[in-house]
Each structure stands twice: as C-alpha cells, then as structure tokens.
C-alpha cells in the first residue's frame, strides 16, 4: 500500500504539473512545499489525512504485523490523525490487536488498542525525528499480539486497517 497521491495534470498536454493548495504547492513529483495553516478557510493536510486515510484488509497470523514505512527527514514529525484496526466480520477489536508507531530501531514509541481513533486538531499519535543530520524510517503498524491467528482461515474476512497521517 502506498500513500495517497495528489497530482495535477495539464489537460492539453497530459503533463504532470505543480498544484497550488492553501498557500503551498504539491510539486509535479508529489512533494509538499509550504505551510499547513488553514486560517483562511482552506482544507488542511490533517483534514485530508483524517477524511481520506489509507485502508487495507489483511490476514494477520499470530505475532505478525502490517507495516507502513514513513521516511522522516531531520526535524520532521509524523502526525497520525486517524488509525485503527478491527475484525472485518463484526467490527470488534480483540485484546492484543493494536496500532503502533515504531522508531527506526523498531522500538514501539506509541501504541493503542483501538477500533478507530481520529482527530483533526490533535494527532492521536506522533513521532519526531530529532536528528540534525540523519533521515530515519519509522513505521505505522497494525500488530497481532492476540495469541491467535486473525483472518487466516479460508472463510475469514480478515483485519481492516485505517491509517491517515501527515509528515511536516
């Protein structure tokens, strides 16, 4: 699964072009340049992450996980505005099924057993790369620590996962 992509296309040529949003720009290569302040009434990146998360349904054997790696440049912060994991069949969250952020050493720095936590104003979880020089790759993870397989049987519906985040 990849992060959602926003791009603009010149209707006449079909070329990808820069797209201006809220005094910032999504470049033709998909990078954000600018501020996320929406005091003038626009839609913030947090609102986009909140309302349009990445979703996936997976089978999670015991002690396995689904991970979304996120690269953070020095000084950047990963802000998760929406996350959750649940059984697709009935919407329950078995004890031990949790959402996590892992740092670049695979240490859990935030975790929550949740069907769905979401907030536009305040991230439900975050991680800051405090390095002055090194890029790090952190992970948003759904982890099965229930002690049993989830969604592995042929007739099982699996685990539904939602993740909406911003890097700033």
N, C-alpha and C positions, 0 to 999 in steps of 0.2 A: 504494500500500500504506500502511496506517495502522498505528500501534502497536496491540498487543493491548489490549483494553478489559476491565476488571473492573468489574462493577456489581452492585448488589443490588437486588432488586425485592420490594416488599411483595406477598405472594401474594394478599391480599384486594383491594387497590386497583389493583395493577399499577403503582404509582408507583415511580420510582427513588428509593432511599434510601441513606444512608451505610452503609458496610460496614466493620466493625472487623476489623483484621488485625494481630497482633503488636504491640499497644500503639500502633497507628496507625490511620488511617482512610483509605479510599478514599471521597471525597465523592461525592454524587449526580452531580456534574459530571465525575467521573473523575480528580480531582486527589488526589495522595498527601499526607497530613498525618501526620507522626510520624517515628519512628525506624525504621531498617532493622536494628537489633540483634536477633539471634535467640538470645541466650544462654539463653533459657528453652525452647529446643527447637522454635520455630516455623520456618516457611519464610521465607527472606529474599527480598528483591526480586532480588538477584543470582541466587539459585537459580531463581526464576521466569524471569528472562532467559535463564539457561543452559539450562533444560529446555523452554522454550516460546518459541523465537525466531520472529521474522517470517521467512517463507520466500517466495521468488518464483522463477519461471523466466522468463528474458528472452532475447531475441536482442540481442547486443551487436556492432554494426558496429565496425570498426577505429577506435580512439581515441574511443570513446563510453563512457558510463558509466550505471549505475543508481544513483540517489541517494535517500537517506532524510534529509530535513532534520530537525534536532532543535533546538528552542529552549532556550537556557540563560539563566536569569536571572543577575544579578550574583552571583558566588561559587559558582554551581552547577558540578558536574562531570559530564561524560558518561563513564560507565564501561561499556566494551564487554566483556561476559563470554563472548560467542560470536560468531564471524564466520568466513565462508569463502565461496569461490566455486569452482565446478568445472563441468566439462562434464557434462551430464546423461547423455549417451550412454555414457561409460566412467569417469566419476569422476576424470579427470585434471585437472591444473591446468597449462595451457600457460604457458610463461615469458612474463611480462608481464601476466598476469591477476592483479590484486591487489585487496585490500581496503584502504581508506584512511579516515582522518578528515581532513576539510578544515576549516580555521577559517573565520571569517566573511569573510575576504578570498580564499577559495578556495586558500589555501596548504596543501599537504599537510603535516600535523603528525605523522602516523603512517601506516605502510603495511606490508603483509605479503603475500607471495605464499603463499597457504595454501588447502588444501582445506578445513580446519577447524581453528581454534584455539579452545580453550574452557577456562575456569577459573571456578569459583565463588569461590575465595578471593582471587585477584588478577586485576584486569582484564587482558585481552590487549592493550587499547589504551585510552587515556583522553585527555580534554581538559578543562581547567578554564577557565571564564570568569573571568578575573582582574579584570575591570572592576568598579568600585564602583557604577556607575550605569547601564550600558547592557546591555540584553538583546542576545544575539547568536544567530544561527542558524548552526550548524555542520552538516556533512553526513557521514553514513556512506556510503561509496561503494564500489561494485564497478567497477573501471576496466579496460577492454580496451586494454592497451598492447602487444599481441602482434604487431602489424604485419599482422594479417588479421582478417577478419570471424569472429565466433563465433556459430553458431546462426542465421545469416541465411538459409541455403538452405531451400527449402520442406520438405525432409525432415529437417532438423536438429532435434535435441532442445533445444538452447539451453543457457544457463548457469544452473545452480542456485545461488542465493544464500541465505545464512543470516545473520541479524543479531539478536543479543539484547543489550539494553543497559538501563542504569538511569541516571536523572538524579537526583542527590542534592546 
